[in-house]
């Protein structure tokens, strides 16, 4: 008895890999695919934009240190802490 075997990868051509990826990403975000590739692709892009905006908003809230950078840079240039430590060491070690 002879069985015919289809060409290797014949099913691969029938499956749209991009749409499969889009559906998987929608599922990861907790969304249900509509069945239309273009609509799902647009929905995925919109959700990615929303997620990126949320992440950016959190980063903006968490980094108030950036406003202090000029002050910190000025203090580092003057090295006030290092100079104070040097003065204390001079006194403790009896140096002039």
N, C-alpha and C positions, 0 to 999 in steps of 0.2 A: 504494500500500500504506500502510495506516495502522497506526501502532504506538500502543498505549496507554501512557501515562506515569502512574505512580502519583503520588499527592499528595506534594508536597514535605514532607519530614520524616516520612514514614510509618514509616521504619525507626527514627527517633529514639524513637518511643513504645515500640518493642519492646526497646530496650536500656536496662537499668537503669544510669544514670550513676553512682549512688552505689556500686553493687557493682563497677563498672568501676574507679572510683577506689580502692576497698578492695583489689582485686586488684593494681593497679599499685603501691600502697604496700607490700603484702605482698611483691611481687617485689623491690622496692627493698631491703627488709630481708632478703632472701634466703630467704623462706618460700614454700612452695607453697600456693596456695589449695585449700580442700577442696571447693569447689563449693556449699557452703551459705552463704548470705549472713550469717545470724546468727552462725554459728560463726566465720566469717572476720572479721566485725566485732569479735567479742569477742577473738579472737586478736590482731588489730591493736591494739586498745586495751591489752591486756596487754603487748604488745611495746613500745608507746609509753611505758607506765608504767615498764617496766624500763630503757628508754633514758633516761628522765628521771631515774630514780634514779641511774644511772651518772654522768650529767652532774653531778648535784647532789653526788655523792660526790667527784668530781674537783674541783669548785669548793671543797668544804669542805677538801680536802687542800691545795689550792693557795693558800688565803687564810689563813695563820696571822697575817698582818699585822693582822687585825681584833682580835686579842688585845692588840696593842701600841698600839692607837688611844688609850686613855686616857693612856698614858705619853707618846705623841707629842703629844697635845693639850696636856698639862701643860707639856711642854718648849717648845712653840710659844707658849704664853701667856707663859712667862717670857722667851722670846727670848734664851736664853743665848748662842747662837752670834752673834747680832746684837750683843749687848752686848760680847762678846769682840772682835769686829771693830772696834767703836767704840772700845774701850780701846786697841787696837793702833794705830788711826788717830790717836788723840790723842797717843800717845807718838811716833809717826813724824813727825807734823806739828807737834809742840811745843805742842799746845794743853793748857790746864789741865784 
